[in-house]
Amino acid sequence: MRIFFLFLFFNVSSCFTQNIEFDYLPQNKDSLEKYVNEVNDKKIKKFGDNYQKKIRENIQERKAAFLNKISDSSFVFNKRITAYLNTILKEIYTSNPEINNNDFYFLIDKSQLPNAACYGNGIFTVNLGLFKFVNSDDELAYILCHEIAHYVLEHNDKSLLNYFETLNSKENKKKIKVLKNQKYGKRKAYSELIEDLSYNFLMRSQEVEIEADSLGFLIYRNTKFNNNASITSLKNLELSDKLLFNEDPKLKENFNFENYPFKDAWIKKDETLFDITKSSDDFILDKDSLSSHPSIPLRIKKLNFLINKKTNSIVENTNELNEIKKLVSFISISNFIDTNKLDMAFYQSLVMYNQKLIDSKMYAEIMSKLLKKTYELKENHTFGRYVSPIYPFSDELYLNDVKQFLNNLELKNIRKIGLSFCLSNEEIMKNNKEFNEILNYFKSLNH
């Protein structure tokens, strides 16, 4: 599935498609699937006879789920992002020749969460969202070293084995047997057992992250990258859950026109204060997993012991990283529209324009088409399929503002906003055929 920044909602002109080519499916899908099968077969053979059948079943289930992710377009494939990532990985590999990276395969997950992951079989994923939150090549390099450390320390394998050993321990088997024979309070006792097991696994998870930090830093220290970036990368991840979709889109500034001023009613929140059936964020964010599990202050404290305080100051964004951030934002907009997330496409476009990541012409092209699509969806009573509800307990404050704005707009408002927006950009877009068609579309609606 090759994408030349083609939106399902609409086609885009050539000026918007330059250098934005990416795929949702790998060109070598068959060889990638063969690789996944091979590394998982190797993983199964590593385990002994204990729980062999259950472990094999678990690994096969995970493999099937991963192959489904590939088929379901959960990843994006872009040559420039891959080349940038490989440049950093090459430095890590060259500086650490003792690490066997023959089975390593890094994939770019289209998720907006700033995270990376090690699957324990040589497969790693780096989320699109992570590129937005790192401030230098150095910070990204440390996160990659951290994930490679998970692989070297076999944390995934040990966690899997520990899971089955814990569930099948004599102590827990005895507790489960007692629960089955218990006449009253069975549900509460079972919940307490699960809570206790979950707590133990959480504590183990924290230990695992600290171990990966330590070995990851030793791997990282061998490279040319700045040691102090290991600390700033963790601090950024700690802050990331508060920053995701929390950049002000400046709705009033962008939709306030001389002939049709912005109305506060467009962003007025509903009177309903509580909706206990829908209390999660749009992405159902697991904030603990986002920041590589809890206790980042503790991890930073332990990591500081390994760092030479005389290292140089942190290197700022390279030009290439700045371009990668811009490219990631473009791909995100395309993905939001391809997956029918109109509100997020609106939000991302506004933020990119406010941050001068796109120029006025490109912004006019994107936004005019989004406004036209919004009108069509509302007119056809299908708008709710493309803009999710507003959740009162959500942390995604500014994204919620965009949702509120889009939900509050009536057809008469969109007609006038669409026309005012197009007229305000008519001069700079006079040679853009598609834009002028949308301008005439809104003119006809207002007549």
N, C-alpha and C positions, 0 to 999 in steps of 0.2 A: 504494500500500500504506500506508494510514493506520494508525498505531499509537496506541491510547489506553492505552499501557503494558500491553498485553495480552501475557502470556507464552505461548509455545507449550507450556510445561510445565503451566501452570495459569492459570485466570482470577484476577483480583485484584479486591478490593472497591473501592467508590467512593472511600473515603478515601485509597487509594493512587494513584488515577488523577488526582487534582486537579492541574491545570496541568502535566501531564506529556504532553500530546498532541504527537506528532511523526510525521513521515512518513519512510519509507524511499525513497519515490519522489516527485518533485516533482509538484505539482498541474498544472504547465504542462509536462509531459514533452515534448510535441510541439514547443513553442516553444523549449525548452532544446536539444533535438536539432537544430532548425533553426539556432539560434545557434551550436552547435558546428560544424556544417557550414560556416556562413558565415565564421567566424573562421579556420577551417583553409584555406578557399579563398583568403582574403586572404593567409595565411601562405605558401602555395605560390607565389602571384604575386610575392611579394617577392624570391624567388630568381631569379638570372639563368639563363643557359643551362647553366652548368657543373653537371653532375650532376643536371640538372633531373628526369630520369626517376627516379633513385634517391631523390632528396629527396622527390619527390611520393609515391613508394611508401612511404617511411618515415613521412611525415606522415599518409598515409591509414591506415597500420597503427596509428599512435598514436591517431588519431581513433577507429578501430573499437574499440580497447582501452578508450578512455575512455567511449565510448557503452555498452560492455558493463559497465563499472563502474557506470554509472547504472542500467542494467537489473538488475544483480546486487545492488542495494541497498547499494552501498559508501558512500553518503552518507546523512546525516540532515538533515531539514528541520524546523526548529522556529522559530516566529515570534519567540519571545523572544530566542533566541541570535542570529538574523539581525538583529533590531532593535538589539541591543547592538553587534554587529560593525559595522553600518551607521553607528551614532553615531560610532564612532572613525574609520571611513573618511571620513565627511562632513567631519570636522575636517581630515583629511589632504588631501582634495581641495580644500576651501575655502582652505586655507593654501598650496596649490600649484596655482594655476589654469592654469599652463603645461602641466601633465600632462593629456593627453587620456585620460580614463577612460571614454569612451563604450562601449568594447568590454569593459570590466572585468566580471567575474562571479566572485564568491567563493562557493565551495561548502564545506560542512562535511563532512569525511571522518570516518567513524566510528572510524578508527584510534586506538589508545591512545598511539601514539608522539607525544611533544611536538614537533611539526614543522609547517611550512607549506611550500607549494611554489608556484612560478610555472611554468606550462606554456608561456609564451612567446607565446601567442596571445590573451591577455586573460583566460584562465581561471586562477584561483588556487584553491588548496585550503588550508583550515586544519583541522588534525586536532583531534578532540575532546580528545585528550590534551594539547594545547598549553594549553588553558584551565586545566588543573589546575596547570601549572607557572609560569605568569606570576603575579607578585605585585601587579600594578597595571595599570590601563588604559594607563599610560605604556609599560610593557614590551611589551605586546601591540602598541601603536601602532608602536613601533620595528621589531618583527619584520615587521609589515605593510609599513612603509616599505622595509625591506630587500628584501622580495619584489617590491615595485613597482619598485625600482631595477633588479632583474634584468630586468624587462620593458623599462624605458626604455633600458637598456644593450644590449638585444637579445642577452643572453647565451645564451639557448636557441638562437636562430638561428645565432649564431656558432659555438656548440659543435657543432651539426649539420653545418655547412659544414666546420668544422675536422676533424670525424671523417672525412668522405668525402675531403677533401683529403689527410689523413694516410694513409689506406688506399690511395689512388690515386697517391701520390707516386712519382716515379721511383725513389727510394731504396728504398722499401718493396716496390715491384713487383719490383725487382731481387733483393731479399732473398727474396721469396716464390718467385721463379723458381729461385733457387739451391736453396731448400729442396725444391722439387718434384723436382729432379734429384739430390738428395743420397741416397746409398744407405744410409748408416748415421747414426744419431743424429738422424734427422729429427724425431722427437717432442720430444726435448730442445731442439733448435734452435728449433722452433716455439713451445714454451713460453717460451723466453727472449725471443723476438720479441714475444709477447703481453704478457709481463711488462714489457718495456721500453716498449711502447706504453701500457700501463696506468699506468705510473709517470709518463709524460709528461702523460697526461690528468689524473692526480691533481694534479700540480704546477699545471697550468692551472686546475684546479678551485679550488685554494687562492687563486690570483690573482683569479679571478672573484669569490670570496666577499669578498675584501678590497675589491675595486672596489664591490661591492654594499653593503658596510658604509659605505664613504665617501659614495657618492651617497645611500644610504638615510638617513645621518645628516643630510646637507644638506636632504633633503626633510623629515625629522623635525624639524630645528631650526626650521623655519618654523611649526611648530604650537605649541599651548599646552602641550604635554607636556614633562615634565622631561628635560633632556638626559642626565643621569646614568643614566637608566633604560636607555639603549642599552647601557651596560656591564653592568648587572645582568642584563639579558635574556640576554646572551651567557654570563655566568657560570652562570645557571640552566640553560641548555641544555647547558653543559659538565658539569654535575652530574647532569643528568636521567637519563642512562643508568644511574647508580648508584642512582637513587631509584625507578625504575619497578618497580611491584609489590614494593617493598621496605619497605612500611609494616607493622609488626607487627600481625597480625590478632588477637593475644592469644587464641589457641585455649583455653589452660588456663583463663583467667578467664571466658570465655564459655560453656564447656561443662563447668564444674565444678559439680555439684549436690550438695546435702546428702544426698539419698537415692541418688545415683549419682555418686561422685567421679570426677574426670578420671583416666585411666590413661595413664602415660607410654608404654605399648606402642602407644597410638594414633598417636603421632608418631615412633615408632622408625624410623630409616632402614634401608633394605635393606643387606645385607652387601656387595652388588655395588658395587665401587668404580669400575670403569671400564666404560663402554659406548661404544666408539669409533664405533659406528654411529649414535648419537644424542647429539651433543655440543653441539647448539645450543639457544638459548633458545626458549621456546614461540612467541614472535613472530618468531623468526629475525632478531633485531635487527641491523641494520647500524649499529654504534655511530658510525662516521664520518659517515654521512648524518644520523644523529639529531642530532648536534651541529653541523649545517651544515658538515660536513667537518672534517678535522683542523686543528690550529694555532689553536685559539681563543685561547690566550694571546697569540699573535702578532697576531691580529685585534684583541684588546682593547688591546694596546700601541699599535697604529697608530691605533685609534679615539680613544684618549686625547688624541692630538695635536689632534684637532678639537674637543674639548670645552672649554667655558668652565668652569673650576674653581669659579667663583663661583655656579653654579646652586644652586637650593634642594635640600633633601634629598628623597629619593624619597617619592612619595605612596603611602600604604598602600592596600590593597584598598578599592575603593568598595563600598558595599552591593550595588550591582547586580552587580559581579564576583563577590562572595561567593555571590549567588543563582545566578549562571550556573554557578559551580563545582559547586554542589549539584545543579543541573539536569543538568549534564553527567554527574555520577556516577549519577543515576537512569537517564538514557538508556543509560549504559554497562551497568548491571545488566540492563536490559531487552534490550539488544543481545547481551550474553553468553548470556542464556537463549534468545533467539530463534535464535542461531547454535549452540546446543547446547554451550556452554562452561560446564558446571555448576560447575567448580572456580573459575572466575573470578567467577561470580555469587556464590558463597560468600564469596570473598575480598573483593570490593567491598562486599558487604553488611556484613560484619564491620568493615571499616575505616570505613565511613560511620557505623556505630553507635558505634564507639570514639571517633570525632571529633565525635560529637553532631550529625552532619548529618542523621540521622533519629532520631525519638523512639522510645521503647520500644514503643509500639503498632505502629508501622510495621515496626520490626525484628522483632517477634514474628510479624507477619503474613507477612513475606517468609521468615524463617528456618524457620518451621513448615512452609511449603510446600516449601522446598528440602529439608528433612529427609525429608518424606514422599516427595518425588520420588527422593531418594537410595535410600531403602528399596525403592521399586518397581523402580528400575533394577537394583539388586543382586539382587533377588528374581527378576527376569526375565533375569538374566545379560546385560544390555545396558549395564551401567555404563561399560565401556571405551569406548563410543562418545562419551561425554559428558565424560570426564575423561582428558586426555592423559597420557602417561607422564612420569615424573620423569627429567630429564636431569642426570646428575651434574656436568656442567661448566657448568650454567646459572647465570646471575647473579641469577635471580629467586628469591632465597632464601626469602622469606616466602610467595610463591605456591607454591613447592615444598613448604613446610610444610603448606599447605592440601591440596595434592594427596596428600601422604603420609598425612595425617589421614583423608581420604576413602577412600583406597585400603586403609588398614589396618582400617577399621571393618568388623566382621562384622554380619550381620543382627541378631543378638542385642544387639549394642551399639547399633545405630541404633534398635531398638525401645525400649530403655530411655532413650537420650538424647532421642529424640523425645517420649516420655511425660514425662520430667523437665523438658524445656524447656517443654512446653505447660502442665504443672502450675504451673511457676514464674511463668507469665504469665497464668494462668487468671483472676485477679481483674481485671486491667486489660483483658482481652479478652472479658469475659463477654457483651458485647453484639454481638460479631462472630460471625456465623453460620458463616462458612467456617472460622474458627479453631476453633470448638467442634466442628465436624465432624472436623477433623484430630485434635483432642484425643480424641474418641471413637474415632477410627481407631486411634490408638496405644494407647488403653486396651484395645481388643479384641485387639490384637496381643499385649499383655502378659498377657492372661488365658490 
